[in-house]
């Protein structure tokens, strides 16, 4: 399922929004983040490798940031363990008044 979503989303984002994921440098972009940031690491991810996502987290510029690990493949954490996933999202959002 995730491979299908990726295959469809990349061309759509390029065509409709002019965003080319191959041109982005996520590490450089997140260094300027000032908003509270939650990074979800899918430990079985073969698209965004866990060590790459952890590097993104380490470089987030915000003082308020959270890293959560899910035992899932790419973007499937909400499907594999919805209760844990949503518990982590709520735990991140509540202290900053967004839940």
N, C-alpha and C positions, 0 to 999 in steps of 0.2 A: 504494500500500500504506500509506504513512504517513498519508494522509488518512483512510483507513478506521480505522486504529488510534486516531487522535485522536478521530474521531467516536464510537467505541465506548468509549474509555477515559474521556473526560470525564463522560458520564452515569453510568458505573459508579462512578467515584470519588465522585461527588456522592451517589449513592444508597446505596452500601455503606459508605463511609468518611466521608461528610459533608464532603468536600473540594471546594470550588468554586474552580477555577483563576482565575476572574475576580476573586475577592476577594483574592487573594494579592499581596503586594508583594515580589517576589523580592529586589530591591535591599536593602530594609530587613532581610529575613530573613537574607541571607548576611553582613551586617555583623557578626553575632554568632557566626558560625562559628568554631570553634576546632579542629575536626578537619581533618586533611589533606584538601584538596579538589582534585579534577580537573574542569576544565570543558572540554567538547568542543564546539568551534565547527564546525558544518556550514556550509561556505562557500557552499553553494547552497541553504541553508534559506530557505523562504518562510513558515514558521510562526514560528520563533524567529529573527528576523533576526540575522545575524552581529554587527552592531554592538551589538545589544541583549545578546547573550550575552557579548560582550567587556566591556560595562558591568557585567554580573553579576560577571565575573572580577575586574575592577578593585576591586570593593567587597567581595570575600570577606575576612572578618576573620582568617582563619587565616594563620599565618606560613609554612605549608607549602601551597603551591598551585601548580598547573600548568595551563597553557592549551595545548590541542592543536587544531590545525586539520585538518579532513578535507574532501576535495574531494567532498562529497556533499550530498544533500538531507536533510531532517529525519529524524533517527534511522536513516539508511541507511549510515553510515560503516562499520559492522561488515560489512555486506553488500558494499559496493563495493570495499573494500580491507581484508579481514580481517587479513592479515599486518601491515600498518602499524598498524592500529587496536590489535590485541593487543600489538604491540611497545610502543606508547605506554602502554598500560594497565600492562604489566609494568614498564616503566621508572619509572612513578609508584609502583607498589606495592612493588617490591623494596627501595628505600632505607628504607621505613618498616616493613619486616618483615612485610608482608602478602601476599607471594607467594613 
